[in-house]
Amino acid sequence: MEEQVAFYVARGQEPSLPPPRSEVGLPATLRKNLFATPLDSVITVALGLFAAWAAWNLIEWGLLRAVFTGADREACLLPGGGEIGACWAFVNAKLGQFIYGRYPLDERWRVDLAFLLLVLLTIPLAIPRAPYKRLNALLLGIAFPVVALVLLTGGEIGVSGGWVAFLFTLAAFVSAAFAGGSSGARPALLKAAMGLAAVSLLVLLIAAAIRSGRFDLLGFEFSTLSLLAFLLALASVAASLFAGRTGGESSAGAGRVLMPPLVTAVLVAALSVDFGLQPVPTNLWGGLLVTLVVALTGIAASLPLGILLALGRRSHLPAVRLFSIIFIEFWRGVPLITVLFMSAFMIPLFLPDGVSFNQLLRALIGVAIFSAAYMAEVIRGGLQAIPKGQYEGAQALGLSYWQMMRLVIMPQAIKLVIPGIVNTFIGLFKDTSLVYIIGLADLLGTVRRGFSDPNWITPSTAATGLIFAAFVYWLFCFGMSRYSMFMERRLETGHKR
Amino acid sequence: MKNSILALLGSVAVASAVVPATAATLDDVKNRGTLRCGVNTGLPGFASQNDQGEWQGLDIDYCKAVAAAIFDGDASKVQYSPLSAVQRFPALQNNEVDLLARNTTWTMDRDTALGLNFVGVNYYDGQGFMVRRDLNVTSALQLSGATVCVQSGTTTELNLTDYFRANNMDFNPVVIESQDSVNTAYEQGRCDVLTTDASGLYASRLEMSNPDEHIVLPEIISKEPLGPVVRQGDEQWFDLVKWVHFGLINAEELGVTQENVEDMAANSENPDIRRLLGADDNFGEDIGLTNQWMVHVIKAVGNYGEIFDRNVGPDTPLKIQRGQNALWTKGGLQYAPPVR
């Protein structure tokens, strides 16, 4: 029997047929996603009606029946009584307060300038292709806080000798860490530097508790003990410098070691010099200004502190590990509101009589410590996802602990936990509204204070103010969320799902 | 009273903080150049911020009056610390404020155990009733059988029960958790009567869609005497604030107003007025001020009646009647010892 031969042989790729008409276009999309089954159709119609009803009510309340202009509550009242829509005139009249609090009118340009600087420095840092990343980060991380502090407070904060010594002690620690980071540093001198800094901190603690003789040096009022601490800190920096210098890389290493004390000196100088700005005490700050100050300080402080705590918790040194665990578990175990209460009511009881401690600063420290504890656990989650081979590989290359963390482990770990980090940031941003409890006027607090102005009390004032505040919070949180998604996609290398 | 848990927390914080006040508050204030005044974070008519962000209210004017007395008429030298109910006593105890003018009820416990001194009563508050105007009720004694909206777990609820029982009247309580919800329930017609402190009733009335439909009945059934507070242990400062308060009331009684005070100081023949305004004797210097202290105070904020009218009186949105806060000569409770 003759074999059947196929006469058709394809010579190349046939052009693919267009998809069936029932699978493309708007009607198909609607049918597939919204009206696939009778149940789907019912749900779609019901939810659609609900959405339309909600949207209509919102538009009617917020736009159609709303009052946009007016000088006082009369504008937002109907002559014969009856409900009126949103009273935007209230928001309009109080907008300045919602943004600046009671910051003096003539000085508000300083807040604007600080905010502008922040935006100008943040945007190029956030855009991956913009150049000069390192310089930009230094400006934002070191120069901006100082400039903003001087701008917002007016500078010339009476920095006492004790604070000067404390700042230099911190700088000494950072210097010692930098010196330790460079390869070939002398371990003995390094230990001496760390020891001196630790002793300095100890002396400072004692100086805070007992009074000792006081005298002036360079215009700062030192007590005997705080001066001793200051000198110890300087000695520690010197030790770090020599420890680094005897290693191979001399000039670059020395620069790095000298940077923290130099920055501290500039900071202290900037805070002490009179720039001719009118001082604005923090009790006049309010509104969005306070919200941003608290949130940004918390965000900026929590990330580095959190990284250190996370490393500490995974450290093999028992004291460091124990300290980190206790710190994290303690601060994570108490509600933020308790932390704020303690900072507002308990700290003054422990301070010696007559010593007061800025209310805003207390809240800032509380928020920063609290969020650092959360951040530490997020980062630790990232660290645990890094396979052991990465550590071993880095060690095999001869990297020191800090180099390994900085160059190999942290970049991978942090990338993994970006959603968690941003989650913490967003939570922190919203938690700032809790400072209302301790009498600070953040955005929500200022809006709520507006409700008690008898010139503006109407049935719709409270609803309007709260919706406005909610919208502002949402704008910031949504912005952070979108940027984090962008960063995730950009840094995705090999884990794509 | 409103929030028992917070109040408890606050009193614990205070109880652990009873320390003797540092003496010579007046010297501290003069050296510092500002008076630190603890005020409410926001209470209509008593402490609130206007569109320019300036503090105003009855309590605020007391801060200004004391500042004017100390700083020769400069009422702007006040640093206001908005304090929550829990914060107020610790702040005073810890020397974070010099004067607490924050609608604080004068009670024996606070006056004695907490180490505070109440300088007087700048507003006699107390629980009152609000009803719809069209009910045609003019007295709380006509409320038998009424449905009353009240916040749960407060002394307000107890006072209400006691008052109706004492007067042999029936009522149906509608007990609700938060004051906002109580107001809403009243506005929606779930009850005939709304009860809370009178000053709160006037503020709630402004949130009604038509405030004129509601009236506050004249009866006050509880005592909530609100007044400025200072730390115990500094008699000079206590006397000073007390006499600024008495001076304001005496000024009203004597007809001294913001407008005529300079004229009166120069030309009045009335010995009471001459003593009050420093034309005779040295009463101002005796309390560590200048003899023109009261002239400065009246010029800055007016007498008690003017303060009342400007902040909460009939011409303000709150429209509070003088009632118990009228002078003793006009059937009220405001009475001050003479300057003599």
Interface residues (C-beta under 8 A of the other chain):
Chain A: R73 L78 G80 G81 G82 E83 A93 K94 G96 Q97 G101 R102 L105 P281 N283 F341 A344 F345 M346 P348 L349 D353 G354 S356 I437 I438 G439 A441 G445 R448 R449 G450 F451 S452 D453 P454 N455 I457 T458 P459 T461 A462
Chain B: L9 A13 S16 A17 V19 T22 N40 T41 G42 L43 P44 G45 A47 S48 Q49 N50 D51 Q52 G53 Q79 Y80 S81 P82 L83 S84 V86 Q87 P90 N94 N95 E96 A203 L206 E207 M208 S209 N210 D212 E213 T316 P317 L318
